């Protein structure tokens, strides 16, 4: 309760207000009110945490491959992941992220300042075969005409390539693998011989062993470079000209896994890198959701 202090002023709490002296002046502040969350809102908050943690590794892998990423990419990725998670039929706390339909990620761009439609006028097609073979094709690309960056007066003439990476993510095991990474040349720097044709088709096919029940993302980006005096690549980066995103995303279901294991045999089909572990708090979030549900059920029965 509020009392009159030695200066004859109110001091202390009265209702939802606090009276106090600051620098010789009497002020009144409102007390922060306790917001009572419902069971559903508390569960929804933890579901959001699950989506946020699930996309963290996606961003981290992208930072290894791309020149630029949108500073708000986290929120945009979270929104897509939340949509995928919400479509799982299981109740909150019992959802297996390895079983989401990742198709909403297809076409997602990490750098909206350099949209593909403005930086690459002949967009590649990507398809996935029943055995997990990934195919990327571009018909009749003319880099000097189809890539606006190359139309600039840059001396010496720059080269350009598409970087493609297949990455599997297993949320149940908290592991990811870079299955393949390739740089598809579109145009060579002036000093590189022999030069590529002015117009040509791009055809890239990749078959690698896929982990069971994992999600596979096809990362894709466009890069430019020049050669220095040691004939080493010196990358040219420009935020509005370096697009990056997903060409495809799919889940390795049991049918695909069986066909993949039958065709992807031998050393030529091994992943580029061994599985690497990452840490998430997915299991902790699921445990907390189950605790909230149990507490609510116990309260309901009273």
N, C-alpha and C positions, 0 to 999 in steps of 0.2 A: 504494500500500500504506500501511497505518497504521504510524505510528512513535510512540515514546514521546517526548513533548515535555519541556521543561525542568522542568515541574511534575510529571513522573512519570506523566502521563496519556496515553492513546492519542489520536492526532490523525491524521486522514486517512481514506482509504477502506479498508474491509475487506469483501470480498465485495459484498453489496448494502446495506451499512451505512456511514454516515459518522460518524466520531467528531470532536467539536469542543468547544471551551470557549466558554461563553456566560455572561457575568457571573460568572466564577469557578467555574462549575459545568460538569461534564463531561456532555454529552448525546450521544445516539445517534439518528440519523435514517436512515430508509430512503431509498435512492436511487430516483428515479422510473424505472420500467422502460419500455423502448421497446416499444410495441405494434406488432407487425408486421401491417399490414393486408393482406388478400388483394386481388387485382385486383378482385373483385366488390364488396367493401366500399368500395373507393376510388371505383369507378364509381358506386355507389349514393349516396355522399356528394355527388358532383357532380350527380347527377340531382336530389337534394334541393335543391341550390343553384339549379338551373334552375327548379324549381317555386316556390321562394321568391322569386326575382327576377320570375317571371312574374306573381305575385299582387301584387307591390309597386305596380304601376301601377293595379291594380284598387282597392286601398286608397286610393291618392292621389286617384283620381277620386271615390270615395265621400266623402272628406273635404270635397270641394267642394260636395256635394249634401245631406249629412245633418247633423243636429244632434248626434247621438251615435253612437259606435262602441265596441264591446267592446274593451278593451285587449288581449284575447287573440285578436282577430280574425285576426291574422297567421297564427298556428298553425292556426286552423280553416280558413282559406282555402287554406293550403299543403296540408292533408290532402286537400281536394277536388281541387286541381290535380294532386297526385301521383297520385290515382286516375285522373284523365283522361289524364295522360301515360303511365301504365303500360299503358293499353289500346291505345296505338298499337302497331302490329305491328313497326315498324322497331326496329333495335338502338339501344341507348343511344348518344347522340352523333349520331344521324342522324334524330332525330324532329323533325317540323315542328309546332310548337305551334299553328299556324293550322289544323291538321287534326284537332285533338282534338274529341271529342264533349262540348260544354260543358253538356249537360243536367243533370249532377249539381249544377250551380250553381243550378238553378231551385229557388226556395223558400229559398235561403240567407238568413239574417238577420244583419245587421251589429250589431244591438243586441238581444241575447237578454233584456235587462232589460225590453224592451217588445215582447213577441211579438205578432204580428199578430192571433192568435186572441183575445187579451185586450184589444186596443186598437182593433180594427176588426172588428165582428161580422158584417159583410157583405163577404166577401172578393172582390176583383175577379178576373175571368177574363181571361186574356191568350192570344191566339192569333196565329200568324204564317202569312200566306198564302204560296203558292209564289213570288210576286213580291217578297216581303220586306215586304209591308204588315203593320204591327203593329196589332192591335185590342185595346182594353181595354174591358170592359163590367162594369157593376154593375147588378143588377136591384133596383129598388124600395128604394133606400137612404133611410133616415130618420135623418139625422145625429144628431139629439137623442136618439134611442133606440139607434142602432147604434155610436156613439162614446162610450165611458164618460167621457172627459175633458170632453165638452160637457155632461154631466149635473151637473157641479159648479156651485156658486153662485159665479160669477165675474162681477165687475162692472167695466166694461161687458161685455156678452156677447161672447165671442171668435168669430172666424171660423176656418175650417179649410179646408185644401186638400191634395190629393194632388200630389206632385211626381213627374213621370215624365220619365226621360231615356233616350234611346237613344244608346249609346256603342259605337263600333267600335274594336277593338284589333287591330293587325296586328303580330304578334311578329316576323315576318320582316323587315319594314321599320322596326320599332321606332317606330311611329307610332300615335296614336289620334285619333279625331274624335268630337266631340259632335254627333251627327247631328240631334238634336231635344231640346228641353226644354220641358215644358209644366206649368203649374199648373192642375189641375182643381179648380174651386171646389166645395166641399161645403156650406158654409154661410157667409154673409157676417156681418161684424161688425154690431152693431146700427145704427151710423150709416151703413152703406152701403146705398144704394138702387139699384134695387129689390131686395127680398129674394128669395132662391131659394125654390121650393116646399118644403113640409115633407117631402114624399116625391117622389122622381124617379128616373129611370134615368140612368146614366152610360154614354155611348158615345163613345169616343175612337179615332180612326183616324189612322195616320201612315204616309206613304209617302215615303221619302227614298232618294237614290242611295246604294247600298251599295258599299264597296270590295271588290274581288275577293279571295276566300279569307281574309277577315277574320272575327273573332269579334264578335258583336253581343250586348251585355248590356242588358237592360231594367231600369234602376235604378228603385226605387220607394220613396217615403217619405211619411209623414203629418206635417203641420205645423199649428201653431195661431198665431194672431196677434190683436192688438188694434190699434185706430187711436189715434194720439196726437192732441194738439190741432191739429197741422198736417195731420191726416188721412193720416199716413204709417203704414205697417205697422210695428208693434213686435212682433217674434217672441216667442212664449212657449215656452220650452224646459223640458221635464221629462223626465229620463232614463227614467222608467218609462212614459212615454206617447208617446214619439216613435219609432215603429217604422221600420225601413228594411231593404231587402233587394232580392233579384232576383225579378222577376215571370217573366222568361223569359231564355233565353240560347240562341243558335243560331249555326251556322257558315254563312257565305255560300258555298255550293258553286257549281260552274260553272253548273248548271241554274238556280239562283235568281238568279245574277248576270246571266245572259242575259235572263231574264224581267224582272228589275228594271230593266235598262237600257232595255228596250222600253217600260216603263210610267212610270218615274220620269223624265220629261222636263220641261224648262221651269224657269223660275226658282223656282216654288213648291215644287220638290222638291229644292232644293239643301241640303246639310248646314248646320246652324246655325253651325258654326265650321270653319275650314280645319284640315287635319291638323296636329297638333302632335307634335314628336319627343320621345321619352323615351329614356333610356339604360338598358340592362340589360347584364349580363355573360353573356348566353346564348351568344353565339358563342365567348367565351373558355372557358366551361365545356365546350362541345362539343369545342373544340380539345384541351383537357386530357384529356377522356375518350378521344379518339382516340390521344393520345400514350401514355396508360396501356395501351391495348389493343396498340399497336404494340410497346411495351417488353415486355409480357408475351409476345407472340408471338415476339419475337426471343429472349427467354430460353428459351422452350419448345423452339425449334429447336436450341439449343446442345447 
